Amino acid sequence: MAKKRRIEVEDRKEPVSEGKDDIPKKYRDTSWGDWFRGTYARWWYVVICMFIDLILALEISRFLPDPWLYLIPVMLVITLTMMEVYVFHRIWGGLDLIFGDRRFL
């Protein structure tokens, strides 16, 4: 007859609960409002700025003649990006070496 295999299992262990050591230090004592302003809104600002830059560059290039087809949209994107980086710094900080510390929040 066929031999039957027997599976042996160790004794059950208690599930490991998440402690304060599992949460990264910068997120331990933050409220939802701080997280929303500090992380969530910052990422959406970047995504929306990139979308606006793309749409404006494509719309302007649609109406330009061939010699200016690439130059003007690239200049527009560079100018908008510099303004968006400055506004980002004024709101959330992070470029203190260039602009100094002048945050709103």
C-alpha positions in Angstrom: 0.0 0.0 0.0 0.9 3.6 -0.4 2.7 5.4 2.4 0.9 8.4 3.8 2.8 11.5 4.5 2.3 13.2 7.7 2.6 17.0 7.9 3.8 18.3 11.2 3.1 21.8 12.2 4.9 23.7 15.0 2.9 25.1 17.9 0.9 28.2 17.0 2.6 31.5 17.7 0.8 34.7 18.7 0.5 37.1 15.7 3.0 39.9 15.8 1.3 43.3 16.3 2.6 46.5 14.8 4.6 48.5 17.3 5.8 52.1 17.2 9.2 50.8 15.9 7.5 49.6 12.7 6.3 53.2 11.8 9.0 55.4 10.3 10.1 58.2 12.6 8.8 61.1 10.5 5.3 59.7 10.5 4.9 58.7 14.2 3.2 61.7 15.7 1.6 63.4 12.8 -2.1 64.2 12.6 -4.2 63.8 9.5 -4.1 67.5 8.8 -0.3 67.6 8.9 0.0 64.5 6.7 -2.5 66.0 4.2 -0.6 69.3 3.9 2.8 67.7 4.2 2.6 64.7 1.9 -0.7 64.3 0.0 -1.1 67.9 -1.2 2.5 68.2 -2.1 2.3 65.2 -4.5 -0.9 66.4 -6.0 0.6 69.8 -6.6 3.5 68.3 -8.6 1.1 66.1 -10.6 -1.2 69.0 -11.4 1.7 71.2 -12.4 3.1 68.6 -14.8 -0.3 68.1 -16.3 -0.8 71.9 -16.8 2.7 72.2 -18.4 2.0 69.4 -20.8 -1.4 70.7 -21.9 -0.2 74.3 -22.4 2.9 73.2 -24.4 0.8 71.0 -26.6 -1.9 73.6 -27.2 0.6 76.3 -28.0 2.6 74.0 -30.4 -0.6 73.2 -32.2 -1.0 76.8 -33.5 2.7 77.6 -34.2 4.4 77.5 -37.6 7.2 75.0 -38.3 10.3 77.0 -37.3 8.9 77.8 -33.9 7.2 74.5 -33.3 9.6 73.3 -30.6 11.4 76.4 -29.3 8.5 78.3 -27.8 6.8 75.4 -26.0 10.2 74.4 -24.5 10.8 77.9 -23.3 7.3 78.0 -21.9 7.8 74.8 -20.0 11.1 75.9 -18.6 9.6 79.2 -17.4 6.5 77.6 -15.9 8.7 75.0 -14.2 10.9 77.6 -12.6 7.8 79.5 -11.3 6.3 76.2 -10.0 9.5 75.3 -8.2 9.5 78.7 -6.5 5.9 78.4 -5.5 6.5 74.9 -4.2 9.4 76.2 -2.1 7.3 79.1 -0.7 4.6 76.7 0.4 6.5 73.6 1.6 10.2 74.6 1.7 13.1 72.4 0.7 15.3 74.7 -1.4 16.7 76.8 1.4 20.1 77.0 -0.1 18.8 78.8 -3.2 15.9 80.9 -1.9 16.4 81.0 1.9 13.8 79.8 4.4 10.6 81.7 3.5 7.8 79.1 3.9 4.1 79.9 4.3 3.3 76.7 6.3 
